[in-house]
């Protein structure tokens, strides 16, 4: 059964797709909720989150964006000094922590709804660009008042430019500092005439940032001018090294070589189902995911951004802005999370300078998932 994402006060639930009559009732209910939201008094929105979760959200945003103010009304917004207030969504999972007697959890931060809007427009083939929208996770510990004491930043599926978390929780399977994370998320591959989405169920070691397991629930493929093609998978193991992936609609089965525990590869999976035709893949490469001057075509006047996946981006100018690397090509400005960047090399014809004279000439940003202890 196809499921649709549903936001519930910061948590993400999954609801079955409803028949038309139920959709009409749901639409009326949402209209009533919207009317109710319009009548909310100042402070009601924060109360709706609950004191613990609201305090965690405020502390996390203040930690990740030092000096910023959190505004709850008329909507949750982040006000950074010198910048206009920006809408922000902070889906968060919080639970009690045996490690410190306080709270622990996972959160993501999405600014201005840009990723959600891009996915919506890409589904209607109204976007030809390929922006980078990776998903960052913030694993944290907080005191009983919800003040963040320690956190670690991770990127889900590093190298994929467009991922979207659906559900997240923590499991007590690790004896190390951080728990194992249980995640359901989507990988979107956008092409000129198609959109392919893989829905994953995974477990991730927050200590290393590496997947322990990753298996697909299914694949949805939408082609311009055609109908949506769904694949709903059943997975079984017929040997220690081979999984059988069966489409519940039609019964088609493909073997997949993978030991236990298995971390499936998106490209291999799509190739097995003949859905990886090259034109649809938007994996983070110099030719697709990030607008670039590519490969060996860079000239002496361009800076070079080397990505961790081995690709390079040539840019007219590069600078570090917070947790991102901003670069320009012509009149356009683009951004890449620092976590995807290995090294920044200045233009070959840049004038010699001291570090104080030009501190950004050669930069190796701190790109590892970091553990911070805010003061």
C-alpha positions in Angstrom: 0.0 0.0 0.0 1.4 3.4 -0.9 1.9 5.7 2.0 2.0 9.5 2.2 4.1 11.6 4.6 2.3 13.5 7.3 3.7 16.0 9.6 2.4 16.0 13.2 4.0 18.8 15.3 7.5 17.9 14.3 7.1 14.2 14.2 6.7 12.4 10.9 4.0 9.7 10.6 3.0 7.6 7.7 -0.6 7.3 6.7 -2.2 4.9 4.1 -3.4 6.6 1.0 -7.2 7.1 1.3 -10.1 6.7 -1.1 -11.7 9.8 -2.7 -14.4 10.2 0.0 -11.8 10.0 2.8 -9.7 12.5 0.9 -12.6 14.9 0.8 -13.2 14.5 4.6 -9.5 14.9 5.2 -9.5 18.1 3.1 -12.3 19.5 5.1 -10.5 18.6 8.3 -7.3 20.3 7.2 -9.4 23.4 6.3 -10.8 23.4 9.8 -7.3 23.0 11.2 -6.0 25.9 9.1 -8.9 28.1 10.3 -8.0 27.1 13.9 -4.4 27.8 13.3 -5.3 31.3 12.1 -7.1 31.9 15.4 -4.2 30.8 17.5 -3.0 33.2 20.2 0.6 34.1 20.7 2.3 31.3 22.5 -0.1 28.6 21.5 2.2 27.2 18.8 5.0 26.7 21.2 2.7 25.1 23.8 1.5 22.7 21.1 5.0 21.2 20.8 5.2 20.6 24.5 7.8 22.2 26.8 10.6 19.6 26.3 10.4 19.5 22.5 10.0 23.2 22.2 13.0 23.8 24.4 15.1 21.3 22.5 14.2 23.0 19.2 15.1 26.5 20.6 18.4 25.2 22.0 19.4 23.3 18.8 18.7 26.2 16.5 20.6 28.6 18.9 23.5 26.1 18.9 23.7 25.5 15.2 23.1 29.2 14.3 24.9 31.1 17.1 23.3 34.5 17.8 20.0 33.6 16.1 16.6 34.2 17.7 13.8 31.7 17.4 10.3 33.1 16.7 7.2 31.0 17.2 4.5 33.3 16.0 2.9 33.6 13.5 5.0 30.6 12.4 8.3 28.9 13.5 11.0 31.2 12.2 14.8 31.8 12.6 16.0 35.3 12.8 19.7 35.6 12.1 21.4 39.0 12.9 21.6 41.0 9.7 19.3 38.7 7.8 15.5 38.5 7.2 13.6 36.0 9.3 13.3 32.6 7.6 10.7 29.9 8.0 12.2 26.8 9.6 10.9 23.2 10.2 12.6 21.1 12.9 11.3 17.5 12.8 12.6 16.0 16.1 12.6 12.7 17.9 13.1 13.1 21.7 13.3 10.5 24.5 14.8 10.1 27.9 18.5 9.4 28.1 20.0 6.8 30.4 23.5 8.2 29.6 22.9 11.6 31.3 19.5 11.4 33.0 18.3 14.1 30.7 17.1 13.9 27.1 18.5 12.6 23.8 17.2 12.5 20.3 17.6 13.2 16.6 16.5 16.2 14.5 16.7 17.7 11.1 16.6 21.4 10.1 14.9 22.5 6.9 14.9 26.2 6.1 12.2 28.0 4.1 10.7 24.8 2.7 13.0 24.9 -0.3 13.6 21.2 -0.6 9.9 20.3 -0.2 9.0 22.9 -2.9 11.6 21.6 -5.2 10.4 18.0 -4.9 6.8 19.2 -5.5 7.8 21.1 -8.6 10.0 18.3 -9.9 7.1 15.9 -9.6 5.3 18.1 -12.2 8.5 18.4 -14.3 8.5 22.2 -13.7 12.2 22.3 -12.7 15.2 21.9 -15.0 17.9 22.8 -12.4 19.6 20.3 -10.1 20.1 22.0 -6.7 21.7 20.0 -3.9 19.4 19.2 -0.9 21.1 16.6 1.3 19.7 15.8 4.7 21.7 16.6 7.8 20.9 14.9 11.0 21.7 16.3 14.4 22.1 13.6 17.1 22.0 15.3 20.5 21.9 15.0 24.3 20.2 17.7 26.4 19.6 18.3 30.1 16.1 17.9 31.6 15.3 21.5 30.6 16.0 20.7 26.9 19.3 22.7 26.7 21.6 21.0 24.2 24.8 19.8 26.0 26.4 17.8 23.1 25.5 17.1 19.5 26.9 15.5 16.4 26.1 16.4 12.8 25.7 13.7 10.2 24.8 13.7 6.5 22.4 10.9 5.4 23.6 9.0 2.3 26.5 11.4 1.6 26.9 11.9 -2.1 23.2 11.8 -2.9 22.0 15.4 -3.6 18.3 15.0 -2.8 17.2 13.0 0.2 14.2 13.3 2.4 13.6 11.8 5.9 10.2 10.2 6.6 10.6 8.7 10.1 13.4 8.5 12.6 14.0 6.9 16.0 16.9 5.6 18.2 17.7 2.0 19.2 19.8 0.8 22.1 21.9 -1.5 20.0 25.3 0.2 20.5 27.6 0.2 23.5 29.4 3.2 22.2 28.9 6.9 22.8 25.9 7.4 20.4 22.9 5.2 19.7 22.0 3.4 16.5 19.5 5.4 14.4 16.6 3.8 12.6 15.6 5.8 9.6 13.1 5.7 6.8 14.0 8.1 4.0 13.7 8.7 0.3 16.3 9.2 -2.3 15.1 11.2 -5.3 16.8 11.0 -8.7 15.6 13.8 -11.0 16.0 13.8 -14.7 14.7 16.0 -17.6 11.8 13.6 -18.2 11.6 11.4 -15.1 11.6 11.3 -11.3 12.7 8.1 -9.6 12.3 7.7 -5.8 13.7 4.9 -3.7 12.1 4.4 -0.3 14.6 3.0 2.2 14.5 1.5 5.6 17.9 1.7 7.3 19.9 1.6 10.5 22.8 3.9 10.9 25.7 4.0 13.4 25.8 7.5 14.7 29.3 7.0 16.0 30.7 6.4 12.5 28.1 7.9 10.3 27.9 4.6 8.3 24.9 2.5 7.5 24.6 -0.9 9.2 21.7 -2.0 7.1 19.8 -0.4 4.2 17.0 -2.2 2.3 14.4 -0.7 -0.1 10.7 -0.7 0.6 10.1 0.1 -3.0 10.7 2.4 -6.0 8.4 4.9 -7.6 9.1 6.1 -11.1 7.2 8.9 -12.8 7.8 9.7 -16.5 6.8 12.9 -18.2 3.5 12.3 -20.1 3.1 8.9 -18.6 1.6 7.3 -15.5 3.4 6.6 -12.2 5.1 3.2 -12.1 5.3 1.7 -8.5 7.4 -1.2 -7.3 6.5 -2.6 -3.9 9.2 -5.0 -2.7 9.2 -8.2 -0.7 12.8 -9.3 0.2 13.9 -12.7 1.2 17.3 -14.4 1.5 18.1 -17.6 -0.5 21.8 -17.9 0.5 24.3 -16.2 2.8 25.3 -13.9 0.0 22.1 -13.4 -2.1 18.8 -11.6 -1.5 15.8 -12.0 -3.7 13.8 -8.8 -4.4 10.3 -9.4 -5.6 7.9 -6.8 -6.9 4.6 -7.5 -5.1 2.8 -6.1 -8.2 3.5 -8.6 -11.0 5.8 -11.0 -9.2 9.0 -10.0 -11.0 12.1 -11.1 -9.0 15.7 -10.1 -9.2 18.7 -11.4 -7.2 21.0 -9.0 -5.4 24.4 -10.0 -4.1 24.7 -8.9 -0.5 25.8 -10.5 2.7 24.1 -10.0 6.0 23.8 -7.3 7.2 23.1 -5.8 3.8 23.6 -2.2 2.7 22.1 -1.9 -0.8 23.6 0.4 -3.4 21.1 2.7 -5.2 22.8 2.5 -8.6 23.0 -1.3 -8.5 19.4 -1.6 -7.4 18.2 0.7 -10.2 20.3 -1.1 -12.7 18.8 -4.5 -11.7 15.3 -3.1 -12.3 16.4 -1.3 -15.5 15.6 2.1 -14.1 19.1 3.5 -14.1 19.3 4.8 -17.6 21.8 7.5 -16.9 19.5 10.3 -17.9 17.5 10.0 -14.7 20.4 9.6 -12.2 21.1 12.8 -10.2 23.8 11.3 -8.0 26.2 14.0 -6.9 28.4 14.3 -10.0 30.0 17.3 -11.7 27.7 16.9 -14.6 24.3 16.7 -12.9 23.7 17.3 -9.3 25.6 20.6 -8.9 25.8 23.2 -11.6 29.4 23.3 -12.5 32.2 24.0 -14.9 33.2 20.3 -15.2 36.2 18.0 -15.3 39.2 19.3 -17.1 37.5 22.2 -18.6 38.4 24.6 -15.8 40.8 27.4 -16.7 43.5 29.2 -14.8 41.0 31.8 -13.5 38.7 29.3 -11.8 38.9 27.8 -8.3 38.5 24.1 -7.9 36.2 22.4 -5.4 37.2 18.8 -4.8 34.3 16.6 -3.5 34.7 13.6 -1.3 33.2 11.4 -4.0 36.2 12.2 -6.3 34.4 14.7 -8.5 35.5 18.3 -9.0 33.6 21.6 -9.4 35.2 24.6 -11.1 33.9 27.9 -10.0 34.5 31.6 -10.7 34.7 32.3 -6.9 34.4 30.3 -3.7 33.8 31.3 -0.1 32.8 29.6 3.2 29.4 30.8 4.6 28.6 29.1 7.9 28.2 25.3 7.3 28.1 25.7 3.5 30.5 26.4 0.7 29.1 29.1 -1.7 30.5 29.4 -5.2 29.6 31.3 -8.3 29.3 30.4 -12.0 28.6 33.5 -14.1 25.8 35.4 -12.4 24.5 32.4 -10.5 25.3 31.5 -6.8 25.2 27.9 -5.6 25.8 26.2 -2.3 27.3 22.8 -1.1 27.3 21.5 2.4 30.9 21.5 3.8 30.4 17.8 4.7 30.6 17.0 1.0 33.8 19.0 0.3 37.3 17.5 0.5 39.3 20.5 -0.5 39.1 24.0 -2.1 42.0 24.9 -4.5 42.5 28.6 -5.5 42.8 29.6 -9.2 46.2 28.8 -10.7 46.7 32.4 -11.7 45.9 33.8 -8.3 48.5 36.2 -7.0 50.8 34.8 -4.3 49.7 36.0 -0.9 50.2 35.4 2.7 47.6 33.5 4.8 46.6 36.8 6.5 46.4 38.6 3.2 44.1 36.0 1.6 43.0 33.5 4.2 40.5 31.8 1.8 43.1 31.0 -0.9 43.4 27.3 -0.1 40.8 26.0 2.2 40.2 22.6 3.6 36.9 23.0 5.5 36.1 20.9 8.5 33.9 18.4 6.8 33.8 15.5 9.2 30.7 14.8 11.2 31.5 16.9 14.3 30.8 16.6 17.9 30.3 19.9 19.7 29.9 20.8 23.3 28.3 24.3 23.3 29.2 26.5 26.2 
